[in-house]
Amino acid sequence: MDPARPVAPAPRPWESPNSVYAQLRDAIIHGRLRPGDRLVEADVARQFRIVRSSSREALKLLEFEGLLEAIPRHGYMVSPITLRQVEQMFDLRLIVEPEVARRAARLDSTPEVMALAKFVGEAYAPDRPGSYESFLAQNRIFHVAIARLTGNDRLTALIDSLLEQLERVFCLGVDIRGRAEDFMRQRREFVAAIQSADPDKAAAVARSQIESSRQMVLDAMLEGALEASIGRKSP
């Protein structure tokens, strides 16, 4: 771990393993720790002022989640994201989310459906610190709010997890400055389709938004914009 790069908020004395896990996980998801970065048990223990057994527990949790890979006698490495993994994540979204949109659009004008507009969020402002991460978080909150309308907790958790994994991809270098308004327009169009109880339209908007995002990410990877950060490790 590079001591010159801050990867998490300044630790408090006696951090718990869960707190260390959460802070390191956030650093990986949001690109402050990048694919290939090394984490060593003793260094993590020193940084977070915890005993090594707690450091080991936090790192093992991240390995179990697939965010770290163990390197014998050399600690851990932040896992790369492969082209195949990205394609599979978007394929899964295309299978699941249009059907979620259909179900949400069949609910008519329930209070939850009518309140969807509040989840659209604010536009990305490149000149405002933290705006990029905020925009991505709002996108996840928006889609999770739609999934929650189905009443299916497992489905909601699946979409939340997929979108969080894709946040990591975007935070590693996908430039959305020229597309941010398109995303906002699609969110508003999505809300309108659901509130008008038009299942076919809602599913079409969901599919269009996912395809647009997938093409943008795959183009960035294939053109090399993300190659240095994501790598091309075989699955």
C-alpha positions as CSV (number, residue, x, y, z in Angstrom):
1,M,0.0,0.0,0.0
2,D,1.5,3.4,-1.0
3,P,1.8,5.4,2.2
4,A,1.7,8.6,0.2
5,R,-1.8,7.9,-1.1
6,P,-4.7,8.5,1.3
7,V,-7.1,5.6,0.9
8,A,-9.5,6.3,3.7
9,P,-10.4,8.9,6.3
10,A,-8.0,9.4,9.1
11,P,-8.4,6.4,11.4
12,R,-9.5,6.6,15.0
13,P,-7.6,4.6,17.6
14,W,-8.8,1.0,17.9
15,E,-10.7,0.7,14.7
16,S,-12.8,-2.5,14.5
17,P,-12.2,-5.0,11.7
18,N,-15.6,-4.2,10.2
19,S,-14.8,-0.5,10.1
20,V,-11.4,-1.1,8.5
21,Y,-13.1,-3.5,6.0
22,A,-15.7,-0.8,5.2
23,Q,-13.1,1.9,4.7
24,L,-10.8,-0.2,2.5
25,R,-13.8,-1.5,0.5
26,D,-15.0,2.1,-0.1
27,A,-11.4,3.0,-1.3
28,I,-11.5,0.1,-3.8
29,I,-15.0,0.8,-5.1
30,H,-14.2,4.5,-5.6
31,G,-10.8,4.0,-7.2
32,R,-8.6,5.3,-4.4
33,L,-7.1,1.8,-4.3
34,R,-6.7,0.6,-7.8
35,P,-6.2,-2.8,-9.5
36,G,-2.7,-4.1,-8.8
37,D,-2.2,-2.0,-5.6
38,R,-0.8,-4.0,-2.8
39,L,-2.1,-4.3,0.8
40,V,0.1,-5.9,3.5
41,E,-1.4,-7.0,6.8
42,A,1.2,-5.3,8.9
43,D,0.9,-2.0,7.0
44,V,-2.9,-2.0,7.3
45,A,-2.6,-2.7,11.1
46,R,-0.3,0.3,11.5
47,Q,-2.4,2.6,9.4
48,F,-5.6,1.8,11.2
49,R,-4.0,1.3,14.6
50,I,-5.4,-2.2,15.0
51,V,-3.9,-5.5,16.0
52,R,-2.7,-7.7,13.1
53,S,-5.4,-10.3,13.7
54,S,-8.1,-7.6,13.0
55,S,-6.2,-6.5,9.9
56,R,-6.1,-10.1,8.7
57,E,-9.9,-10.4,9.3
58,A,-10.7,-7.3,7.3
59,L,-8.4,-8.3,4.4
60,K,-9.9,-11.8,4.4
61,L,-13.4,-10.3,4.1
62,L,-12.3,-8.3,1.1
63,E,-10.7,-11.4,-0.5
64,F,-13.9,-13.4,0.1
65,E,-15.8,-10.7,-1.7
66,G,-13.4,-10.8,-4.7
67,L,-12.0,-7.3,-4.2
68,L,-8.6,-8.6,-3.2
69,E,-6.4,-11.5,-4.3
70,A,-4.0,-13.2,-1.9
71,I,-0.4,-13.3,-3.0
72,P,1.6,-15.9,-1.0
73,R,4.2,-14.3,1.3
74,H,3.4,-10.9,-0.2
75,G,0.0,-9.9,1.2
76,Y,-2.8,-9.0,-1.1
77,M,-3.4,-7.3,-4.4
78,V,-6.5,-5.3,-5.4
79,S,-8.3,-7.5,-8.0
80,P,-8.4,-6.4,-11.6
81,I,-11.7,-6.1,-13.5
82,T,-11.8,-8.0,-16.7
83,L,-13.6,-7.3,-20.0
84,R,-15.5,-10.5,-19.5
85,Q,-16.6,-9.5,-16.0
86,V,-17.9,-6.2,-17.2
87,E,-19.8,-7.9,-20.1
88,Q,-21.4,-10.4,-17.7
89,M,-22.5,-7.6,-15.3
90,F,-24.2,-5.7,-18.1
91,D,-25.7,-8.9,-19.5
92,L,-27.2,-9.7,-16.1
93,R,-28.6,-6.2,-15.9
94,L,-30.3,-6.6,-19.3
95,I,-31.9,-9.8,-18.1
96,V,-33.2,-8.5,-14.8
97,E,-33.9,-4.7,-15.0
98,P,-36.3,-4.5,-17.9
99,E,-38.6,-7.0,-16.1
100,V,-38.2,-4.9,-12.9
101,A,-39.3,-1.9,-14.9
102,R,-42.3,-3.8,-16.2
103,R,-43.4,-4.8,-12.8
104,A,-42.9,-1.3,-11.4
105,A,-45.0,0.2,-14.2
106,R,-47.9,-2.1,-13.4
107,L,-48.3,-0.6,-9.9
108,D,-50.4,2.4,-11.1
109,S,-50.2,5.5,-9.0
110,T,-49.1,4.3,-5.6
111,P,-47.4,6.8,-3.3
112,E,-44.0,5.1,-3.9
113,V,-44.4,5.3,-7.6
114,M,-45.4,8.9,-7.5
115,A,-42.4,9.7,-5.3
116,L,-39.9,8.3,-7.8
117,A,-39.0,11.7,-9.2
118,K,-37.2,12.6,-6.0
119,F,-34.6,9.9,-6.7
120,V,-33.6,11.3,-10.1
121,G,-30.9,13.4,-8.4
122,E,-28.7,16.2,-9.6
123,A,-26.7,16.6,-12.7
124,Y,-23.0,15.9,-12.7
125,A,-20.9,19.1,-12.2
126,P,-17.3,18.5,-13.2
127,D,-16.1,21.6,-11.3
128,R,-17.6,20.5,-8.0
129,P,-15.5,18.2,-5.8
130,G,-17.1,14.9,-5.1
131,S,-19.7,15.4,-7.9
132,Y,-18.7,12.3,-9.9
133,E,-19.0,9.9,-6.9
134,S,-22.3,11.6,-5.9
135,F,-23.7,11.2,-9.4
136,L,-22.8,7.5,-9.5
137,A,-24.3,7.0,-6.0
138,Q,-27.5,8.8,-7.1
139,N,-27.7,6.5,-10.1
140,R,-27.6,3.4,-7.9
141,I,-30.1,4.9,-5.4
142,F,-32.5,5.6,-8.3
143,H,-32.4,2.1,-9.8
144,V,-32.6,0.5,-6.3
145,A,-35.7,2.6,-5.6
146,I,-37.3,1.2,-8.7
147,A,-36.4,-2.4,-7.8
148,R,-37.7,-1.9,-4.3
149,L,-41.2,-1.3,-5.8
150,T,-41.3,-4.9,-6.7
151,G,-41.3,-6.0,-3.1
152,N,-38.6,-8.5,-3.9
153,D,-35.7,-8.0,-1.4
154,R,-33.4,-10.5,-3.2
155,L,-33.9,-8.8,-6.5
156,T,-33.3,-5.4,-5.0
157,A,-30.1,-6.6,-3.3
158,L,-28.9,-8.1,-6.6
159,I,-29.4,-4.8,-8.5
160,D,-27.7,-2.8,-5.7
161,S,-24.7,-5.2,-5.8
162,L,-24.4,-5.0,-9.6
163,L,-24.5,-1.2,-9.7
164,E,-22.0,-0.9,-6.9
165,Q,-19.6,-3.1,-8.8
166,L,-20.1,-1.0,-11.9
167,E,-19.4,2.1,-9.8
168,R,-15.9,0.8,-9.4
169,V,-15.5,0.5,-13.2
170,F,-16.7,4.1,-13.7
171,C,-14.5,5.4,-10.9
172,L,-11.5,3.9,-12.6
173,G,-11.6,6.3,-15.5
174,V,-14.9,6.3,-17.6
175,D,-15.5,9.9,-18.6
176,I,-19.2,10.8,-18.5
177,R,-18.9,14.5,-18.9
178,G,-20.4,14.4,-22.4
179,R,-23.1,11.9,-21.4
180,A,-24.3,13.0,-18.0
181,E,-27.3,14.9,-19.3
182,D,-28.3,11.9,-21.4
183,F,-28.4,9.8,-18.2
184,M,-30.5,12.5,-16.5
185,R,-32.9,12.6,-19.4
186,Q,-33.2,8.8,-19.3
187,R,-33.9,8.8,-15.6
188,R,-36.7,11.3,-16.1
189,E,-38.1,9.3,-19.1
190,F,-37.9,6.2,-16.9
191,V,-40.0,7.8,-14.2
192,A,-42.5,9.1,-16.7
193,A,-43.0,5.6,-18.2
194,I,-43.5,4.0,-14.8
195,Q,-45.8,6.7,-13.6
196,S,-47.9,6.5,-16.8
197,A,-48.3,2.7,-16.2
198,D,-46.7,1.8,-19.5
199,P,-44.8,-1.5,-18.9
200,D,-43.4,-1.8,-22.4
201,K,-42.1,1.8,-22.4
202,A,-40.5,1.4,-19.0
203,A,-38.8,-1.9,-20.1
204,A,-37.6,-0.2,-23.3
205,V,-36.1,2.8,-21.4
206,A,-34.4,0.4,-19.0
207,R,-32.9,-1.6,-21.8
208,S,-31.8,1.6,-23.7
209,Q,-30.1,3.0,-20.6
210,I,-28.2,-0.2,-19.9
211,E,-27.1,-0.6,-23.5
212,S,-25.9,3.0,-23.6
213,S,-23.9,2.5,-20.4
214,R,-22.5,-0.8,-21.6
215,Q,-21.3,0.6,-24.9
216,M,-19.6,3.6,-23.2
217,V,-17.7,1.3,-20.7
218,L,-16.7,-1.3,-23.4
219,D,-15.5,1.4,-25.7
220,A,-13.4,2.9,-23.0
221,M,-11.9,-0.5,-22.2
222,L,-11.3,-1.5,-25.8
223,E,-9.8,1.9,-26.7
224,G,-7.3,1.5,-23.8
225,A,-8.7,4.3,-21.7
226,L,-9.1,1.9,-18.8
227,E,-6.5,-0.7,-19.7
228,A,-3.8,0.4,-17.3
229,S,-6.2,0.5,-14.4
230,I,-8.4,-2.5,-15.1
231,G,-6.0,-4.9,-16.8
232,R,-6.8,-7.9,-18.9
233,K,-6.3,-10.8,-16.5
234,S,-8.0,-14.0,-17.7
235,P,-11.1,-14.8,-15.7
